[in-house]
Amino acid sequence: MPRILVLSLLLAATTLHAQSNDIELRAQPLPSGAAIVEFQRIPGTTAAATFARFRGDVMSTVERHPHEQTATPVIRYEYVQAIFGAAIDVPRESLDAIRRLPYVKAVVPDRVVTAYAAGDAKPTAAAIDAAARVNASSLATRGDGIRIGVIDTGIDYTHPALGGAFGPGHKVAGGWDFANNDGDPKDDAGHGTHVAGIIAADSPEIAGVAPGATLYAYKVLSAQGSGLQSNVIAAIERSIDPNQDGNPSDHLDVINLSLGGPGTADDLVSHAVDNATAAGVIVVVAAGNAGRPDSIGSPGTARTAITVGAVTSFGTVATFSSRGPSPALLGFKPDVMAPGVAIQSTYLSGLIVAMDGTSMAAPHVTGAAALLRKLHPAWTPAEIKSALVTTAMAVDDAALARAAGRIDVARADTATTFVDGAGISFGLASGKGGTFEATRSVTLTNRAADARTFDVVATNVPAGATFTATPATLQLAAGESKSVDLRLVINNSTVAFPAASFIDGNIEFRGAAPFALPWFVARAARVTISYDQPAVSALALSESTAKVVFLYDEGKAELFTQPDTRWDFLMLAYDTSAVPYAARIAFAENRTASGDSEVALHRADTSAEVVLDARDQFGTAFDQLPAQINHIRTLRFVYAKLPAVAVTLQIPATVPKLFFSPVSPTFTFHLFDAYFDVTHGRAYNVQYPPLAGVAQSATMSAGPATYKHVRVRFPQPKQGPNAVFACLTTGVRTPSIVTESLSDCSPVELGPQMILDYFTTMESGVGTSGIDFDMGSTAIGKLRGIDGAIVSVPWVYASPAAYRISDGEELTLGTSPLYAFSFFGTAPNRYIGLVPGFVGPLGEWYRYVTQDTPWVSYNAANAQVAAGTYTNLTTCDEGPCDPGPAPQTGGRYVAARDDMNIAGQPSRGEVEVRFGSDPNDLDAPTLTALRVLNAQGRLAEKLEKNSNASLFFAAGDYFYPPADQRSKLGSTRELKREATKVFYRAHGSATWTPLTAVHQGSDLGDVAQLRRFPAGEMYRTDLAAVTRAGADSVDLRIEIEDIAGNRTTWTQSPAIILSGDAGQPPPPTGKRRSARH
């Protein structure tokens, strides 16, 4: 499902409270029967014979278990060049039998890979020369004739900068769609097109690093940017042998893989990369976007790949760029760095956009490799990698973050000394006593015309450790190759364990043509966390920290830490061996990190099932309803040892069952469900009571007795479907942490009457949950169940000015008085975390009467100085809003709309701002709430004549942070209370009659501390005089003023519709009923 942020009144709160101490684990189940099979190479047996035998064995294996056939057996690919094996899709139950076949070496799950872009694409219009970013503009080649494979989401070959067409003779000369198994690899996501443009775009507006190169589009990822490892291996196979004749002599020159997933240097995708390199293909791979140590993705883990991290335009390592080492085997990665932040390149529909990610860094290196291949056709892939490594420009950071440095292609072109490694790993030094010793060897080759001499010295070697190079001085004649042994010795009782777990530096080769290789040693205890089934996420927690541990294998992750520290571990797995699927959460508590140890978790231990039995308002289980039901499930837990951290697990809707291993009350779980009856306009927000630990199986229920209900009628849309987009947000609130985040979203059809029935449980414990609704023209913030009522809560905490909806109440949006919130002179051109506009009594935001609002500005002499229209108010959650007119001391301005609606009648709303004389405070106050209430205290679309009624409103003087302090959210200050006034008049008359505004209390303070927008001063006005005035409709005016003398006036004409006979008293109310609108 798509994930969007709903534009409710205070939308920015959703992202504001997704803090760094709110850890989210989100992953999809692994394909149940998809696997990659590796064969043994048996002497005397041809590949064709092995494949023929395998086809027969697969069919007979499945036929022996007919009752287990949950899928049609398919051999999707047969591999010869990249690996020797096949990709299959068979019933999961058949995999063990296939694994036992005598010629089968291994059977592994066909895991998911994803594109390595960070964030969204941002339109740009600047002219771009990618070669300048890597100092390649001066080279005497454009890469003409070099063939490059882009293994990605495809390429939009219709883009003018990418040739405009597909096939021989064009920029994109060939390719294949492995994701859909057809011959058209056109991009449907944009990612591959962006990558391709960085490599080889060629137009007056944009040029890639190698604009003369020819591209081959191998689509392995879907429109959502994900795919399977088997597709990636198939694309690598095609890159090695494009014409598929079994002879790799026609291999591509370079391939780019801006993608990856969990894995190690010894997994099958990494082996495919190494085999491609051996065949003569230069393979460039993005490192990944995990942004933490030990998180290099596969196939970036491949030994021979050129693995690329990302740097910013300032030359610093991007925060998202994955750090080394390569998991499990501790190989040195990444190899080099390249620009990866705000990179402009080609995109779908002929656009040029900016994107971030190691996905954008890798194609810079691919283009560089293409240029070097053109200039130096005799250089091997290893030598081109070496040239980029040894000539890279230094980057200031830890070695496992910065690699050898940022590539410089002009310098690489002049390389004469080649080395067979990119960085040196001395492995794991986990001991507390004794001595650690490790020796590594590298070979240097001198391609210069004269001799070279290098003194070999290591930097940053700590006291208590020694580094020795043998020989210490290396002399190389022209054309000569020699090896040097590099030895690190650590006195374990002297050298401390650093907090970062790694000691690193450079090994400098000093001489006339110097260069350096980075080195590191892991000085830490390592804990390998394992699970005996495929897992999707791992987490390590202690009294001082919580870490998402990179899952590098089917069920393995590793943690580097200080020895003798105690940890609790969690592993999340999706059990797809039976239907329905199950989420299994395995725990290991109070484990001590020491040496190089393992914590083994087992499926058999996850025996405690927690059944979540939610039912609709009639008591029917959702899985038994004859309707389309969309389901969102979120599990959050609070960890008693580290109360400032909350963890969120997003459980896919395809995984309805939930199992735990026994776990102590150190973990308190909060479980949330949202169900959407897509076709009947119903939404259910379910929060279950908290679980303090799990000792045994339990059932938690929700149904008719636990729900509160409101029926909401939305305005008819001017265009588009009669539907809303509904998004579940969940959170926790404790004295130590207050956090919320979006879970997921679903469409809900409302039918011709635009009616939504909303059901919610009441919040319990410290958990919070609610659902936003956005229909395009109207949006309403999270509807939460709080203390027996339903309340719209845009941020984490409910405002004291918020309306409390009663159970069974019916509300019609867009037919009650609105108010102008936080714009039209009350908000400067700054990002403040607020969505300005016309707002209703529930805090709902009306896009259709907010956008394109005209305004007029006057100076202190009341002469018009400017006029215009607000055109950019729907993106205020993303950046500065449309500024409107600049405020002037003593000046004023007016903005008005004539297309509002009160009880079906047209209405006009006008806001007038008069600025005071203080030039340092020209931020006028704003209304923050307004509603008309009937005699029962309920929202009213109309009032009965002669009835009791009241007006509630709130207003505040919001202090906006300066433009250079957007991270600060400001505060609400008190008003000049004596200046607050309310007036009414019969609609159509000219005379205003004052009403009394009774102060009900103040709600002031700092937004960040309160975790909500303070309402300011709250007032209530008796409307008895209005209902007894005899008019059929009434206008309202509210005036508010701040301490600096800025005054805001809101007028709505009409604002109240009255019904009934003015000469008769209203009928007795009897038992209170909710107002129907």
Order of alpha helices (4+ residues) and beta strands (2+ residues): alpha-beta-beta-alpha-beta-beta-alpha-beta-beta-beta-beta-alpha-beta-beta-alpha-beta-beta-beta-alpha-beta-beta-alpha-beta-beta-beta-beta-beta-alpha-alpha-alpha-alpha-beta-beta-beta-beta-beta-beta-beta-beta-beta-beta-beta-beta-beta-beta-beta-beta-beta-beta-beta-beta-beta-beta-beta-beta-beta-beta-beta-beta-beta-beta-beta-beta-beta-beta-beta-beta-beta-beta-beta-beta-beta-beta-beta-beta-beta-beta-beta-beta-beta-alpha-beta-alpha-beta-beta
